[in-house]
Amino acid sequence: MTKPIPLNKENLSNELLLLLQLMQGEDAAAASGPDEYAQIDWGMLFQLSLHHRVYPFLYAELKRRADIPVPEEILKRLQQEYRRNTMQMLQLSAEMGSLSRELERLGIPTLFLKGPVLALDLYGDLSLRTSRDLDFLVPLLRHAEAEALLRQLGYVQEESFESVLGDWKWREHHTTFHHPEKKITAEVHWRLSPGPSREPDFADLWARSRTSPAAAHPVHYLGREDLLLYLAAHGARHGWSRLRWLHDIRQLLAQRPDPGTVIRRLRRYGYTAAGGQALILAAELLGAPVDPGLAPLAGLPKARRLAQRAMFYIARRVNLHSPPLAPDVERHYRRYQPAILTLWQQALYYAGFLYPYAADARTLPLPKPLHPLYFLLRPFLWTYRKAFRRRSEA
């Protein structure tokens, strides 16, 4: 068998290469000499750690490594961010326990997806991982109750998306709420990922779930193999533009999830290439321990292509959720997004454009009983909007 071509790291800066090395923790190589750090822009390293959300782990590692001549000013700034993050994670942990208790009181089974549960499970310490919000998954039929509970608790919905003919159930996968006094954001998920992906039923995820001690009240979160599927799909969708997601994969692989179960689950739900991409990136950038049983995933040619495509984002400080994107980033992502899908998912993705959008209802409002007519009218309404936009821009 031909040895796979290594990832192209030519566009990675010295600061990013050092950050990747330090993210390996105790497995990181010791310095070969003082000259190794002579060309490092420590301010840039600090900014990269903020962008990739790995500054708590970086601070802990630099404190441990006496051989690295990091400037005192940089270490102090990292310490300030580390302490701020610790307080935030403690606050999130307390709120997570409170939400879990309230949801349980209503009989709503809930799985927390990231946040404090991942920090404790993957890093063994709340302070070593960052989290901006609390993401939790509830059954689709109970999500309205979960949203109502958040409103009762003082949360305010940040955005509302328009929908027609129930397309929100598969086009979207969560709603976002913010508590103005506590300054906490919570996302209520009814899917792990947006469509057109298939994914495990909530009942199956619940049956395989684990209980976390990250809060005073018992909190449920994903089983190890389900967590790998979720993290691989999430990271792939975002182009691995934050190294924190890849670091999570590294830490999870160190827990040795069952290879056979992982492969079967990824294959069943169409994530084999995304899973392979995650393994390749974690192994070649962060030295992650990959079980030989997972080698078939890392050996997939498509997984290798996707890993190389993700290097475009890893080499840059790209935030794919802060438009407007630079033209080259937008062009790349327009090609990357469908590339991570299977052929069947791509077919569903493009077929989704034939399903009515809320814009169709705005263009030609119809009574709700007549909304199925939008399936026939959509090509004409889409053409009308395009023509009207061109005239308005002329």
DRENDO-1510 file (C-alpha; in Angstrom, 1 decimal, always signed):
<recs>
REC; n; res; u; v; w
REC; 1; MET; +0.0; +0.0; +0.0 .
REC; 2; THR; +1.3; +3.5; -0.9 .
REC; 3; LYS; +2.0; +5.7; +2.1 .
REC; 4; PRO; -0.4; +8.6; +2.3 .
REC; 5; ILE; +0.9; +12.0; +1.4 .
REC; 6; PRO; +1.5; +14.1; +4.6 .
REC; 7; LEU; -0.5; +17.2; +5.2 .
REC; 8; ASN; +0.9; +20.3; +3.6 .
REC; 9; LYS; +2.1; +22.5; +6.5 .
REC; 10; GLU; +4.0; +25.0; +4.5 .
REC; 11; ASN; +1.6; +27.8; +5.2 .
REC; 12; LEU; +1.6; +27.3; +9.0 .
REC; 13; SER; +3.5; +30.1; +10.8 .
REC; 14; ASN; +6.2; +29.3; +13.4 .
REC; 15; GLU; +3.8; +30.5; +16.1 .
REC; 16; LEU; +1.1; +28.1; +15.0 .
REC; 17; LEU; +3.5; +25.2; +14.7 .
REC; 18; LEU; +4.6; +25.9; +18.3 .
REC; 19; LEU; +1.0; +26.1; +19.5 .
REC; 20; LEU; +0.3; +22.8; +17.9 .
REC; 21; GLN; +3.3; +21.3; +19.6 .
REC; 22; LEU; +2.4; +22.6; +23.0 .
REC; 23; MET; -1.2; +21.3; +22.6 .
REC; 24; GLN; +0.2; +17.8; +22.8 .
REC; 25; GLY; +0.8; +18.4; +26.5 .
REC; 26; GLU; +3.1; +15.9; +28.2 .
REC; 27; ASP; +3.6; +14.2; +24.8 .
REC; 28; ALA; +5.2; +17.4; +23.3 .
REC; 29; ALA; +8.8; +17.2; +22.5 .
REC; 30; ALA; +11.3; +19.1; +24.6 .
REC; 31; ALA; +13.1; +22.1; +23.2 .
REC; 32; SER; +16.2; +21.3; +21.2 .
REC; 33; GLY; +17.8; +24.6; +22.2 .
REC; 34; PRO; +17.2; +28.3; +22.8 .
REC; 35; ASP; +17.4; +29.0; +19.0 .
REC; 36; GLU; +14.1; +27.1; +18.5 .
REC; 37; TYR; +12.2; +30.1; +20.0 .
REC; 38; ALA; +14.3; +32.9; +18.6 .
REC; 39; GLN; +11.9; +33.7; +15.8 .
REC; 40; ILE; +8.7; +33.4; +17.8 .
REC; 41; ASP; +6.4; +36.4; +18.0 .
REC; 42; TRP; +5.0; +35.7; +21.4 .
REC; 43; GLY; +2.2; +38.3; +21.0 .
REC; 44; MET; +1.0; +36.4; +17.9 .
REC; 45; LEU; +1.1; +33.1; +19.8 .
REC; 46; PHE; -1.1; +34.8; +22.4 .
REC; 47; GLN; -3.6; +36.0; +19.8 .
REC; 48; LEU; -3.6; +32.5; +18.2 .
REC; 49; SER; -4.4; +30.9; +21.5 .
REC; 50; LEU; -7.4; +33.3; +21.9 .
REC; 51; HIS; -8.7; +32.7; +18.4 .
REC; 52; HIS; -8.4; +28.9; +18.7 .
REC; 53; ARG; -9.9; +29.0; +22.3 .
REC; 54; VAL; -7.0; +27.0; +23.7 .
REC; 55; TYR; -5.4; +29.7; +26.0 .
REC; 56; PRO; -6.2; +27.9; +29.3 .
REC; 57; PHE; -4.4; +24.7; +28.2 .
REC; 58; LEU; -1.6; +26.8; +26.7 .
REC; 59; TYR; -1.1; +28.7; +30.0 .
REC; 60; ALA; -1.0; +25.4; +32.0 .
REC; 61; GLU; +1.5; +23.9; +29.6 .
REC; 62; LEU; +3.8; +27.0; +29.6 .
REC; 63; LYS; +3.8; +27.0; +33.4 .
REC; 64; ARG; +4.8; +23.4; +33.3 .
REC; 65; ARG; +7.6; +23.8; +30.7 .
REC; 66; ALA; +10.6; +25.5; +32.3 .
REC; 67; ASP; +12.6; +25.1; +29.0 .
REC; 68; ILE; +10.4; +27.6; +27.1 .
REC; 69; PRO; +11.6; +31.3; +27.4 .
REC; 70; VAL; +8.1; +32.8; +27.3 .
REC; 71; PRO; +8.1; +36.5; +28.1 .
REC; 72; GLU; +6.7; +37.3; +31.6 .
REC; 73; GLU; +4.2; +39.8; +30.1 .
REC; 74; ILE; +2.7; +37.1; +27.8 .
REC; 75; LEU; +2.5; +34.6; +30.7 .
REC; 76; LYS; +0.7; +37.2; +32.8 .
REC; 77; ARG; -1.8; +37.9; +30.1 .
REC; 78; LEU; -2.4; +34.2; +29.7 .
REC; 79; GLN; -2.9; +33.9; +33.5 .
REC; 80; GLN; -5.5; +36.7; +33.4 .
REC; 81; GLU; -7.4; +34.9; +30.6 .
REC; 82; TYR; -7.0; +31.6; +32.4 .
REC; 83; ARG; -8.5; +33.0; +35.7 .
REC; 84; ARG; -11.4; +34.7; +33.8 .
REC; 85; ASN; -12.2; +31.4; +32.0 .
REC; 86; THR; -12.1; +29.5; +35.3 .
REC; 87; MET; -14.7; +31.8; +36.8 .
REC; 88; GLN; -16.8; +31.5; +33.6 .
REC; 89; MET; -16.7; +27.7; +33.6 .
REC; 90; LEU; -17.7; +27.6; +37.2 .
REC; 91; GLN; -20.7; +29.8; +36.5 .
REC; 92; LEU; -21.6; +27.7; +33.5 .
REC; 93; SER; -21.3; +24.5; +35.6 .
REC; 94; ALA; -23.7; +25.9; +38.2 .
REC; 95; GLU; -26.2; +27.0; +35.6 .
REC; 96; MET; -25.9; +23.7; +33.8 .
REC; 97; GLY; -26.8; +21.9; +37.0 .
REC; 98; SER; -29.7; +24.2; +37.6 .
REC; 99; LEU; -31.1; +23.8; +34.0 .
REC; 100; SER; -30.7; +20.0; +34.3 .
REC; 101; ARG; -32.7; +20.0; +37.5 .
REC; 102; GLU; -35.5; +22.2; +36.0 .
REC; 103; LEU; -35.7; +20.1; +32.8 .
REC; 104; GLU; -35.8; +16.9; +34.8 .
REC; 105; ARG; -38.6; +18.3; +37.0 .
REC; 106; LEU; -40.7; +18.7; +33.8 .
REC; 107; GLY; -39.8; +15.2; +32.7 .
REC; 108; ILE; -37.7; +16.4; +29.7 .
REC; 109; PRO; -34.7; +14.1; +29.1 .
REC; 110; THR; -31.7; +16.3; +28.3 .
REC; 111; LEU; -28.2; +15.6; +26.9 .
REC; 112; PHE; -25.6; +18.3; +27.4 .
REC; 113; LEU; -23.3; +18.4; +24.4 .
REC; 114; LYS; -20.3; +20.5; +25.2 .
REC; 115; GLY; -19.3; +23.0; +27.9 .
REC; 116; PRO; -18.3; +21.9; +31.4 .
REC; 117; VAL; -19.1; +18.2; +30.7 .
REC; 118; LEU; -16.4; +18.1; +28.0 .
REC; 119; ALA; -13.9; +20.0; +30.1 .
REC; 120; LEU; -14.2; +17.5; +32.9 .
REC; 121; ASP; -14.5; +14.4; +30.8 .
REC; 122; LEU; -11.7; +15.2; +28.3 .
REC; 123; TYR; -9.3; +17.3; +30.4 .
REC; 124; GLY; -10.1; +16.3; +33.9 .
REC; 125; ASP; -10.3; +20.0; +34.9 .
REC; 126; LEU; -13.0; +22.6; +34.3 .
REC; 127; SER; -10.4; +25.3; +33.9 .
REC; 128; LEU; -8.5; +23.7; +31.0 .
REC; 129; ARG; -11.2; +24.1; +28.3 .
REC; 130; THR; -13.2; +27.2; +27.2 .
REC; 131; SER; -16.9; +27.3; +26.6 .
REC; 132; ARG; -19.0; +30.2; +25.4 .
REC; 133; ASP; -22.4; +28.7; +26.1 .
REC; 134; LEU; -24.4; +25.7; +27.2 .
REC; 135; ASP; -25.6; +23.4; +24.4 .
REC; 136; PHE; -28.2; +20.8; +25.2 .
REC; 137; LEU; -30.2; +18.3; +23.2 .
REC; 138; VAL; -33.9; +17.4; +23.9 .
REC; 139; PRO; -36.4; +15.3; +21.9 .
REC; 140; LEU; -38.0; +17.2; +19.0 .
REC; 141; LEU; -41.5; +16.7; +20.6 .
REC; 142; ARG; -40.3; +18.4; +23.8 .
REC; 143; HIS; -38.2; +21.2; +22.5 .
REC; 144; ALA; -41.1; +23.8; +22.7 .
REC; 145; GLU; -41.4; +23.0; +26.4 .
REC; 146; ALA; -37.6; +23.4; +26.9 .
REC; 147; GLU; -37.8; +26.8; +25.2 .
REC; 148; ALA; -40.8; +27.9; +27.3 .
REC; 149; LEU; -38.8; +26.9; +30.4 .
REC; 150; LEU; -35.9; +29.1; +29.4 .
REC; 151; ARG; -38.2; +32.0; +28.9 .
REC; 152; GLN; -39.6; +31.4; +32.4 .
REC; 153; LEU; -36.1; +31.4; +33.8 .
REC; 154; GLY; -35.4; +34.8; +32.3 .
REC; 155; TYR; -33.7; +33.8; +29.0 .
REC; 156; VAL; -34.5; +35.8; +25.9 .
REC; 157; GLN; -34.4; +34.3; +22.4 .
REC; 158; GLU; -31.6; +35.8; +20.4 .
REC; 159; GLU; -32.8; +35.1; +16.9 .
REC; 160; SER; -36.0; +33.7; +15.3 .
REC; 161; PHE; -35.9; +32.1; +11.9 .
REC; 162; GLU; -38.8; +32.2; +9.5 .
REC; 163; SER; -40.2; +28.8; +8.5 .
REC; 164; VAL; -42.7; +27.4; +6.0 .
REC; 165; LEU; -44.1; +23.9; +5.9 .
REC; 166; GLY; -42.1; +22.8; +8.9 .
REC; 167; ASP; -38.7; +23.2; +7.2 .
REC; 168; TRP; -37.2; +24.4; +10.5 .
REC; 169; LYS; -37.2; +20.8; +11.7 .
REC; 170; TRP; -34.4; +19.8; +9.3 .
REC; 171; ARG; -32.9; +23.1; +8.0 .
REC; 172; GLU; -32.1; +24.3; +11.5 .
REC; 173; HIS; -30.9; +22.3; +14.5 .
REC; 174; HIS; -31.0; +24.7; +17.5 .
REC; 175; THR; -32.3; +28.0; +18.9 .
REC; 176; THR; -30.2; +30.4; +20.9 .
REC; 177; PHE; -31.2; +32.1; +24.1 .
REC; 178; HIS; -29.3; +34.6; +26.3 .
REC; 179; HIS; -29.8; +35.5; +29.9 .
REC; 180; PRO; -29.3; +39.3; +30.2 .
REC; 181; GLU; -28.5; +39.3; +33.9 .
REC; 182; LYS; -26.4; +36.1; +34.1 .
REC; 183; LYS; -24.7; +36.8; +30.8 .
REC; 184; ILE; -25.1; +33.1; +29.8 .
REC; 185; THR; -26.1; +31.8; +26.4 .
REC; 186; ALA; -28.0; +28.5; +26.1 .
REC; 187; GLU; -28.7; +26.6; +22.8 .
REC; 188; VAL; -31.6; +24.3; +22.7 .
REC; 189; HIS; -30.9; +21.5; +20.1 .
REC; 190; TRP; -33.4; +19.1; +18.6 .
REC; 191; ARG; -30.8; +17.7; +16.3 .
REC; 192; LEU; -27.1; +17.2; +16.6 .
REC; 193; SER; -26.4; +18.8; +13.2 .
REC; 194; PRO; -28.5; +20.6; +10.6 .
REC; 195; GLY; -29.9; +18.6; +7.7 .
REC; 196; PRO; -29.5; +16.8; +5.4 .
REC; 197; SER; -27.6; +14.6; +7.7 .
REC; 198; ARG; -29.0; +11.4; +9.3 .
REC; 199; GLU; -28.3; +10.9; +13.0 .
REC; 200; PRO; -29.1; +8.6; +15.9 .
REC; 201; ASP; -32.5; +8.8; +17.4 .
REC; 202; PHE; -32.6; +10.7; +20.7 .
REC; 203; ALA; -33.8; +7.5; +22.5 .
REC; 204; ASP; -30.7; +5.6; +21.3 .
REC; 205; LEU; -28.4; +8.5; +22.4 .
REC; 206; TRP; -30.2; +8.6; +25.8 .
REC; 207; ALA; -29.8; +4.9; +26.3 .
REC; 208; ARG; -26.0; +5.1; +25.7 .
REC; 209; SER; -25.5; +8.4; +27.7 .
REC; 210; ARG; -23.3; +8.9; +30.6 .
REC; 211; THR; -23.7; +11.0; +33.8 .
REC; 212; SER; -21.2; +13.8; +34.5 .
REC; 213; PRO; -20.2; +15.0; +38.0 .
REC; 214; ALA; -19.5; +18.5; +36.5 .
REC; 215; ALA; -22.5; +20.0; +38.4 .
REC; 216; ALA; -24.2; +19.6; +41.7 .
REC; 217; HIS; -27.2; +18.0; +40.0 .
REC; 218; PRO; -26.6; +14.9; +37.8 .
REC; 219; VAL; -26.1; +15.9; +34.2 .
REC; 220; HIS; -26.3; +13.5; +31.2 .
REC; 221; TYR; -24.1; +13.7; +28.2 .
REC; 222; LEU; -23.2; +11.6; +25.1 .
REC; 223; GLY; -21.6; +8.2; +25.2 .
REC; 224; ARG; -18.0; +8.0; +24.1 .
REC; 225; GLU; -18.6; +6.8; +20.5 .
REC; 226; ASP; -21.6; +9.1; +20.0 .
REC; 227; LEU; -19.5; +12.0; +21.2 .
REC; 228; LEU; -16.8; +11.2; +18.7 .
REC; 229; LEU; -19.4; +11.1; +15.9 .
REC; 230; TYR; -20.8; +14.5; +17.1 .
REC; 231; LEU; -17.4; +16.2; +17.5 .
REC; 232; ALA; -16.2; +14.9; +14.1 .
REC; 233; ALA; -19.4; +16.2; +12.4 .
REC; 234; HIS; -19.3; +19.5; +14.2 .
REC; 235; GLY; -15.6; +20.1; +13.5 .
REC; 236; ALA; -15.9; +19.1; +9.8 .
REC; 237; ARG; -18.9; +21.4; +9.3 .
REC; 238; HIS; -16.9; +24.4; +10.7 .
REC; 239; GLY; -13.7; +23.5; +8.8 .
REC; 240; TRP; -11.8; +22.8; +12.0 .
REC; 241; SER; -11.2; +26.6; +12.1 .
REC; 242; ARG; -10.9; +26.4; +15.9 .
REC; 243; LEU; -8.1; +24.1; +17.2 .
REC; 244; ARG; -10.1; +23.6; +20.4 .
REC; 245; TRP; -12.4; +21.2; +18.5 .
REC; 246; LEU; -9.4; +19.2; +17.2 .
REC; 247; HIS; -7.9; +19.2; +20.7 .
REC; 248; ASP; -11.1; +17.6; +21.9 .
REC; 249; ILE; -10.8; +14.9; +19.4 .
REC; 250; ARG; -7.2; +14.2; +20.6 .
REC; 251; GLN; -8.3; +14.0; +24.2 .
REC; 252; LEU; -11.2; +11.7; +23.3 .
REC; 253; LEU; -9.0; +9.4; +21.2 .
REC; 254; ALA; -6.8; +9.0; +24.3 .
REC; 255; GLN; -9.8; +7.4; +26.0 .
REC; 256; ARG; -9.8; +4.7; +23.4 .
REC; 257; PRO; -13.4; +4.5; +22.2 .
REC; 258; ASP; -14.3; +1.2; +20.7 .
REC; 259; PRO; -13.0; +1.1; +17.1 .
REC; 260; GLY; -15.7; -1.3; +15.7 .
REC; 261; THR; -18.5; +0.7; +17.3 .
REC; 262; VAL; -17.1; +4.0; +16.0 .
REC; 263; ILE; -16.7; +2.8; +12.4 .
REC; 264; ARG; -20.2; +1.2; +12.3 .
REC; 265; ARG; -21.8; +4.3; +13.7 .
REC; 266; LEU; -20.0; +6.7; +11.4 .
REC; 267; ARG; -20.8; +4.5; +8.4 .
REC; 268; ARG; -24.5; +4.2; +9.3 .
REC; 269; TYR; -24.9; +8.0; +9.5 .
REC; 270; GLY; -22.7; +9.0; +6.6 .
REC; 271; TYR; -19.8; +10.4; +8.6 .
REC; 272; THR; -16.9; +8.0; +7.7 .
REC; 273; ALA; -15.0; +10.7; +5.7 .
REC; 274; ALA; -15.6; +13.3; +8.4 .
REC; 275; GLY; -14.4; +10.9; +11.0 .
REC; 276; GLY; -11.3; +10.0; +9.0 .
REC; 277; GLN; -10.6; +13.7; +8.5 .
REC; 278; ALA; -10.7; +14.3; +12.2 .
REC; 279; LEU; -8.3; +11.4; +12.8 .
REC; 280; ILE; -5.8; +12.5; +10.2 .
REC; 281; LEU; -5.8; +16.1; +11.5 .
REC; 282; ALA; -5.6; +15.1; +15.2 .
REC; 283; ALA; -2.8; +12.6; +14.5 .
REC; 284; GLU; -0.6; +14.6; +12.2 .
REC; 285; LEU; -1.1; +18.0; +13.8 .
REC; 286; LEU; -1.5; +17.1; +17.5 .
REC; 287; GLY; +0.2; +13.6; +17.7 .
REC; 288; ALA; -3.1; +12.0; +18.7 .
REC; 289; PRO; -3.0; +8.3; +19.6 .
REC; 290; VAL; -5.1; +6.5; +16.9 .
REC; 291; ASP; -6.1; +3.0; +17.6 .
REC; 292; PRO; -5.1; +0.6; +14.8 .
REC; 293; GLY; -8.7; -0.4; +14.5 .
REC; 294; LEU; -9.6; +3.1; +13.3 .
REC; 295; ALA; -6.9; +2.9; +10.5 .
REC; 296; PRO; -9.5; +2.2; +7.8 .
REC; 297; LEU; -11.1; +5.7; +8.5 .
REC; 298; ALA; -7.8; +7.5; +8.2 .
REC; 299; GLY; -6.9; +5.6; +5.1 .
REC; 300; LEU; -9.9; +6.9; +3.1 .
REC; 301; PRO; -8.8; +9.0; +0.1 .
REC; 302; LYS; -11.7; +11.4; +0.7 .
REC; 303; ALA; -10.8; +11.8; +4.3 .
REC; 304; ARG; -7.3; +12.8; +3.3 .
REC; 305; ARG; -8.6; +15.3; +0.7 .
REC; 306; LEU; -10.9; +16.8; +3.3 .
REC; 307; ALA; -8.1; +17.1; +5.9 .
REC; 308; GLN; -6.0; +18.9; +3.4 .
REC; 309; ARG; -8.8; +21.3; +2.6 .
REC; 310; ALA; -9.3; +22.0; +6.3 .
REC; 311; MET; -5.6; +23.2; +6.4 .
REC; 312; PHE; -6.8; +26.3; +4.5 .
REC; 313; TYR; -8.7; +27.4; +7.6 .
REC; 314; ILE; -6.3; +26.1; +10.2 .
REC; 315; ALA; -3.5; +28.2; +8.6 .
REC; 316; ARG; -5.6; +31.3; +8.9 .
REC; 317; ARG; -7.4; +33.0; +11.7 .
REC; 318; VAL; -10.8; +32.5; +10.1 .
REC; 319; ASN; -14.2; +33.0; +11.8 .
REC; 320; LEU; -16.7; +31.4; +9.5 .
REC; 321; HIS; -19.6; +32.9; +11.5 .
REC; 322; SER; -18.5; +36.5; +11.2 .
REC; 323; PRO; -19.5; +37.8; +7.7 .
REC; 324; PRO; -18.4; +39.3; +5.5 .
REC; 325; LEU; -15.8; +36.7; +4.8 .
REC; 326; ALA; -12.8; +37.4; +2.7 .
REC; 327; PRO; -13.4; +36.6; -1.0 .
REC; 328; ASP; -10.9; +33.7; -1.0 .
REC; 329; VAL; -12.4; +32.2; +2.2 .
REC; 330; GLU; -15.9; +32.5; +0.9 .
REC; 331; ARG; -15.0; +30.8; -2.4 .
REC; 332; HIS; -13.2; +28.0; -0.5 .
REC; 333; TYR; -16.0; +27.4; +1.9 .
REC; 334; ARG; -18.6; +27.3; -0.9 .
REC; 335; ARG; -16.7; +24.3; -2.3 .
REC; 336; TYR; -15.8; +22.8; +1.0 .
REC; 337; GLN; -19.3; +22.6; +2.5 .
REC; 338; PRO; -20.8; +20.2; +0.0 .
REC; 339; ALA; -17.5; +18.3; -0.3 .
REC; 340; ILE; -17.8; +17.0; +3.3 .
REC; 341; LEU; -21.2; +15.3; +2.5 .
REC; 342; THR; -21.7; +11.9; +1.0 .
REC; 343; LEU; -23.2; +11.6; -2.5 .
REC; 344; TRP; -26.6; +10.9; -0.9 .
REC; 345; GLN; -26.3; +13.9; +1.4 .
REC; 346; GLN; -25.3; +16.0; -1.5 .
REC; 347; ALA; -28.4; +14.9; -3.4 .
REC; 348; LEU; -30.5; +15.8; -0.4 .
REC; 349; TYR; -28.7; +19.1; +0.0 .
REC; 350; TYR; -29.4; +20.2; -3.5 .
REC; 351; ALA; -32.9; +18.8; -3.5 .
REC; 352; GLY; -33.5; +21.0; -0.4 .
REC; 353; PHE; -33.4; +24.0; -2.7 .
REC; 354; LEU; -36.7; +22.7; -4.3 .
REC; 355; TYR; -38.4; +22.8; -0.9 .
REC; 356; PRO; -40.2; +26.0; -0.2 .
REC; 357; TYR; -38.4; +28.7; +1.8 .
REC; 358; ALA; -39.8; +31.4; +4.0 .
REC; 359; ALA; -38.7; +33.9; +1.3 .
REC; 360; ASP; -41.3; +32.3; -1.0 .
REC; 361; ALA; -44.1; +33.1; +1.5 .
REC; 362; ARG; -42.9; +36.7; +1.8 .
REC; 363; THR; -42.8; +37.1; -2.0 .
REC; 364; LEU; -46.4; +35.7; -2.4 .
REC; 365; PRO; -48.3; +35.4; +0.9 .
REC; 366; LEU; -50.8; +32.6; +0.8 .
REC; 367; PRO; -53.2; +31.3; +3.5 .
REC; 368; LYS; -51.6; +28.4; +5.4 .
REC; 369; PRO; -53.9; +25.7; +3.9 .
REC; 370; LEU; -52.5; +26.7; +0.5 .
REC; 371; HIS; -48.8; +26.6; +1.5 .
REC; 372; PRO; -48.3; +23.2; -0.4 .
REC; 373; LEU; -48.7; +25.3; -3.6 .
REC; 374; TYR; -45.3; +26.8; -2.9 .
REC; 375; PHE; -43.8; +23.5; -4.2 .
REC; 376; LEU; -45.1; +24.4; -7.6 .
REC; 377; LEU; -44.6; +28.1; -7.4 .
REC; 378; ARG; -41.1; +28.1; -6.0 .
REC; 379; PRO; -39.2; +28.1; -9.3 .
REC; 380; PHE; -41.2; +31.1; -10.5 .
REC; 381; LEU; -40.9; +32.9; -7.2 .
REC; 382; TRP; -37.1; +32.3; -7.1 .
REC; 383; THR; -36.8; +33.6; -10.7 .
REC; 384; TYR; -38.9; +36.7; -9.8 .
REC; 385; ARG; -36.7; +37.5; -6.8 .
REC; 386; LYS; -33.5; +37.2; -8.8 .
REC; 387; ALA; -34.8; +39.4; -11.6 .
REC; 388; PHE; -36.1; +42.0; -9.2 .
REC; 389; ARG; -32.7; +42.1; -7.4 .
REC; 390; ARG; -30.9; +42.6; -10.7 .
REC; 391; ARG; -33.2; +45.5; -11.6 .
REC; 392; SER; -32.8; +47.1; -8.2 .
REC; 393; GLU; -29.0; +46.9; -8.5 .
REC; 394; ALA; -28.9; +48.3; -12.0 .
</recs>
